[in-house]
Amino acid sequence: GLRLFHRGPRGVRLTEAGQVLLPYARRVLTEVERAGQVLGGLRELRGGRVSIGITPSAVIWLLPDLLERYRTQHPLVQVQVQEDMTDQLVEYLSDGRLDLAVVSLPVDDEALIVRPILEERLALIVGPDHRLAGTASVDLADLADEPWILPYRRHGVRALVEAACTEAGFQLRVAVELSGLGPIKLLVQRGLGMSVLPPAVVANEVRLGQLHAVTI
């Protein structure tokens, strides 16, 4: 209810209330301009943050190249990376904690847009003392009586292995199921069973002779 301007024949001048309000108004307008610049930067990827989820195997063979190219194109965007199993990443996507994720298919969630980007070859992984160590290839049907060490049931690789074994005419005999690739590799190395994993995640162990990868 205060008058801010005196209007006269020679123009407009501020009242005492107008003089008091002026520095606040200038700060407000400056912040509005800054907000526009920040939002414009987000729109043009000059700033902001993107949250990416990625599976352990993809961390090895995809993430370094992906981040290198993205950071070259958008150096001011902060990138947050969450490494986890497929089912957990899908949950994070659903509740908004991630913007996108690289996961193992299949993913049955109609609320998500799923686009295949590449195919990843899997291999039978055995310990150094296993009967198949050093073997180049094996038929899946010949593994019907073997104990398996696999990711837990909701994991993408587990679903693929179960489907392939069913097609080959037998049911999996799962000795141990785990949530992490590190423990799986360790148990296979100690001869407690075999697993199916992407060769990329065991490349170092294969090089050291601790594990062997066999083509199925």
C-alpha positions, 0 to 999 in steps of 0.5 A, a space after each residue: 500500500 505504499 507509493 513507490 514513485 512520484 510522477 511529475 511533468 519532468 518524469 518519475 522519481 522514487 519515493 522514500 519507500 521506493 528508495 528502500 525497495 530498490 536494492 532488494 528489487 535489484 537483487 531479485 532481478 539479478 537472481 531471476 537472471 541467474 536462474 534463467 542462465 542455470 536453466 538454460 545451461 541445463 537445457 543445453 547441457 552446460 551444467 547440472 548432473 546426470 545419474 547413471 546406473 551400470 552393471 559390474 561387467 559394463 563398468 569394465 568394458 563400457 564405462 571408461 569410453 562412455 565417460 571419456 566421450 561424454 565428459 569431452 562433449 559436456 565437461 560442466 555436467 557432473 556425472 554420478 555412477 552407481 554400480 549394482 546388479 540389474 534388478 537393483 538398478 531397475 528399482 533405482 530407475 523406478 523411484 527416480 534415483 537414476 536417470 538411466 542405466 545399462 542393465 542386463 536384459 530381459 527387463 520386464 517393466 512397462 514403465 521403463 523405456 528399454 533399448 538394446 545397445 549391444 550383445 555381450 557374450 557369456 562364458 562358462 567359468 571354472 576353477 583351475 582344477 576343474 575337469 574343463 579347465 583348459 577346454 576351449 568349448 563345451 556343450 551346455 547339455 554336458 553340464 547337467 550334473 554340475 553344481 552351479 554358483 550363480 547370481 540370485 534369481 532376479 539377476 539378468 544373467 541368472 534368467 538367461 542361464 536358466 532359460 538356456 538350460 531348460 532349452 538344453 533339457 535339464 534344470 539347474 542344480 544351484 549350489 550357491 547363489 550370491 549377489 556379488 560377482 566378487 564372491 562368485 569368482 572366489 567360490 568358483 576359483 576354490 572349486 565349489 562350482 561353476 558359473 556363467 559370466 561375461 569374460 570381461 569380468 574375469 579377464 584378470 583372473 584368467 590371465 593369472 590362471 586363477 579361473 578359466 573361461 570356456 565357450 559354451 
